[in-house]
Amino acid sequence: MNTKTLILLLFTVLLIQCQKPITNPLGKRWSEEKAWEWHKKNGWMAGTNFNPSTAINQLEFFQKETFDMETIDRELRWSSELGMKIHRVYLHNLLWDQDSIGFINRLEAFLKVADKHQLKTMFVLFDDVWHPVPKLGEQPEPIPFVHNSGWVQAPGAEILGDSLRHNELKNYTKGIISHFANDNRVVAWDLYNEPDNVANHPTRKNLEVKDKHTFTYALLKKVVRWAREVNPSQPLTLGLWKLDHTKWGKPNTMRPLERFMVENSDVISFHSYDGPEITREKIEMLKSYNRPILCTEYMARTAGSTFEDILPILKENEVHAINWGFVAGKTNTVFPWSSWDTPFDSIPKTWFHDIYHPDKTPFSEKEIEFLKAELIE
């Protein structure tokens, strides 16, 4: 091969390489050492699943017409005053489809205020809970005396149940994570809340995806891959909530879905609306992974999960603690899950979730004193 031919060949190879689309290398699951560095950097964090009292769901929270910064600022301040350090905040793919730039701007505004109050944020991208048919625009008024009547799934049955449409969620996933991938105000990414949860209430059950487990698992794998391609500076997690908790520390006994969740989480997360004994059992099972642990949902007073009983257990084990509910409002989560089936005609004497009335009157002064004693250093 003469010199001219060699040069032409090298030029051709270089040209082909330059024309190939640029893709991000697939990030890997964090090492245990990196995960513990994250834990050490942030210290033990306690906080709440935050939704302003004036929003019935994720859409009303962040749509332009109902983005209530005055209420958000006020309620974040109350959270900070209690000693909270972290908020878990649900997002929605329809908000990205509606106006990606405006959505990003509103997330920036939220994070600016949260940071002002020294609060870190964990964003949740997808959710299999409650109404299977989310719709943009004006959201419904709460059904009186009914727990979380207006909460919506993300992406919802229409997209979830059609695997050919799953890729429509790629830009949302990668766009949100990419924008905040190096933002210190974002402390972690909860990619998918309660995968394979099914709305069993008669008004919603017929709207659910048939064989939902299969479609959720397929989407979940794609979401993790997209997130790893971004490779953010914050850890990824997928919270265990279903299945016999005695299997949580034994991947070989889990369904493929839960096993995938654990094996693709940089830090381990779980839900527990249980009493002290089972909560301790869950923590002990999850310690086998030798990674930081977050309890991303707990506290349901009439189910036996109270701050007084559960928060000290989480703190003692350095499990980051994120309760459900903060200021009572349109989500109606002062009512129990049973309110879907058992009629209520007034606010229960013992609230199920939530801490404050909208005017900051607490459900329990004693509980507030306890929280401040546990949370304020």
Protein Blocks (a to p, Z undefined) as FASTA:
>chain_A
ZZklmmmmmmmmmmmmmmpccdddddddddfklmmmmmmmnopadddddddfkbcbfklm
mgmklmcfklmmmmmmmmmmnopabdcddddfklmmmommlmmmmmmmmmmmmmmnopac
dddfbdcehjfbdcehjdddddehiahklbccdebjklmmmmklmmmmmmmmmmmmmmmm
mgckbgbdcfbghehiacfbfklmmmpcehklmmmmmmmmmmmmmmmmnopabdcddddf
ehjfklmmmmklpcfklmmmmmmcfbdcdddfbdfklmmmmmmmmmmnopacddfbgcif
knopafklmmmmmmmnopacddehjbdcfkopmbcfklmmmccfbdcfbafbdjbdfkop
afblklmmmmmmmmmZZ
